[in-house]
């Protein structure tokens, strides 16, 4: 009986962490806690922003190369923001290469990425990766509210 009560309490706590979001005119359940890597598709809101990422996990990899690259990418974006502000990403593409992983982001759906959105996305990807037991090569879409404003991928550069 005690095990059942513990299971019921755990289930209720986990169920209370879900919120409903409507990115790109369709409803999706988005967890305030990050989902585990053992599912193929995940959607999550980045902290307290309007940015929602939907990701397709394509390959489970070691976590360290992904986190190292994302930390460096975040530092790069912060430096660009300090120097140039939060405006549009020139050329519509951001690429950051680490030793074993690369992050690419680009404009999508006739919208333009800003350095503000790129910084939030990198922070969200880093938070997501740090919550997982494994790293993941992913393809993702970036929604700002209901509008898809970008897309991207994290991939490995060496095996």
N, C-alpha and C positions, 0 to 999 in steps of 0.2 A: 504494500500500500504506500509506503514511504517513497519508493522509487517512482510510482505513478504520480504522486503529488509533486515530486521534483520535476518530472517530465512535463506535467501540466503547467507548472509555474514557469519553467524554461520556455515552453511553447508560447505562453501568453506574453512573456517579456519580448521574445523575438518578434512576435506578430505585431506588437505595439510600435515597433521601429519602422514600419513601412508607411510611406506617403505616396500619394498619387500625383503624377506629373503628366503633362501632355506635350511632349516634344514632337514637333513636325506633324501636328494634327492627328496623333494617335495616342491612345492611353497606354502607359507602361507603369508597372510597379517599380518604384525606385527605393532602394533600401538606404536608410541613413547610415547603416553599417555596410562596409564593403562586402560584396559577395565573394565566395571562395573561387579559386581558379578552376575548380573542377567542372564548371559550367562553361559552355561555349560563348554565350552572349550575356553581357552585363550592361546595366545602365545605372548611373549614379550622378547625383548632384554634387558639385564641388563646394564643399563647406557651406557657407551661407550666401552663395552667389546664385545668379540666375543661370549659370553655366551647367549644362547637363552633358555628360559624355556617354555615348553608347559604344560599346567595344565588342569586337569579335576576337576571341582569344584563339590564336592560330598555332602556338607552340609553347609548351612549358619549357623554361630555360632556367639557368642559375640566376638567382636574384641579384647578386653583387654587380655584374656588369650593367644591368638595367638601372639600379639605384645610383651607381657612380655616374653614369651618363646623365640621368635626370637631375642629380644635384648640380653637376657642371652646367647643364642646360639652363637651370633656374638661375644660377649665378650670371650666366651670359645674358639672359633676358633682363635681369635686374640692372646690369651695367648698361644695356641698350636703353632701358627705360629712364635711367638717370641721365644719360647723355641726350637722348632724342625725344623723351616724353612717351606718352601712351598712344600715340597716333597709329596710322596705318602701317602695316608691314609692307615695305617696298618690294615689288615683284610678286607679292602675294604668297610667298613661301618662306618658311623657316626650317633650316636643317641644322642639326647639331650632332656631330659624330663623336662618340666616345671610343675607347680602345676596342671594345667588342660589340657595341650596340650603337644604333643610330636612331634619332628621332626626326621625323619629317612631318611638317604640317603645311597645309595649303588652303587657299580660299575655296569655298564651295557654295553651290546653289545661288550664284550671282550675288554673294555677299563678300565682304572683305574682312580679313583678320586684322585685329589691332594688337599692339604690344601688350595692352592690358589683358585681353583675352588669352593671348599666348602664355603670359605669365600665370594666369589662373589655371589654364589647362595643364601646364607643366607641374604646378603645385598639386593639382588633382591627381595626375598620373603618378606622381611621387607618393602621395598619401596612399593611393590604391595599392601600389607596389609594396610599400612598407607593411601593409596590413596582410599581405599574402604570405603563404609558406614557400611559394616558388615565384620566380619571375615569369613574365609572359611576353612573347612577341604578339603584338596586337595590331589590328586595324580599327580605327575609331572615327566617329563623327562627333562634331562639336555643335551643340545647340545653345544659342543665347535666347532664352525664353522659348518661343515656338519656332524660331528661325534657325535653320542649319547655316552656320556661318563658316564652318571649316571642316576639314577632314585631316586624317594623318595616320601615321603608323610608327610603331617601334619594331625594329627588326635587328637581328644579329648580323654582324659583319664577318664573324668567323665562327667556326663550329667547335 
